[in-house]
């Protein structure tokens, strides 16, 4: 048996002509239950009075971010600046059990069994907090430059090294937009 619920929501606010605030949120819940039962009336569970296994898991995930985007144009100069914040939180709980010697051979519930074989449970939590930014610039849709930076704090990192930072830069050239290359047959050239 599985029950899943997924929700999504967002909000866009145009603060100024070129300035937009966006908030996104996603929340998911996954419930899973598995029940395996072998009757005591025959088969390999006959000598133990029936055998039952039960497994249950609940997993929840929350992801939310807030973004501020500024994208002005000045003649042939185009700019796109993004700053943001993100929170992610995952939580899971798992329960597993195994019992034998069932009193009523038609009922697989553990309350109907008399011999405990195994029972275990565990919880797993994960949390991420991040702040990031990106700058994109292009001139006349020919020359492009981009730079990004992100710093994340994760519950999976060691306590004394909880935060990590990551960056990237890039540049590109749209050669087909150059006047001296507009009449070039690119398919013929690449043969």
Secondary structure, DSSP 8 states (H G I E B T S, - for coil): -EEEEEEEEEEEEEEETTEEEEEEEEEEEEEEEEEEEE-TTSGGGGGGT-EEEEEEEEEEEEEEEEEEEE--EETTEEEEEEEEEEEEEEEEEEEEEEEEEESSTT---GGGEEEEEEEEEEEEEEEEEEEEEEEEEEETTTEEEEEEEEEEEETTS-GGG-EEEEEEEEEEE-GGGSGGGTT--HHHHT-
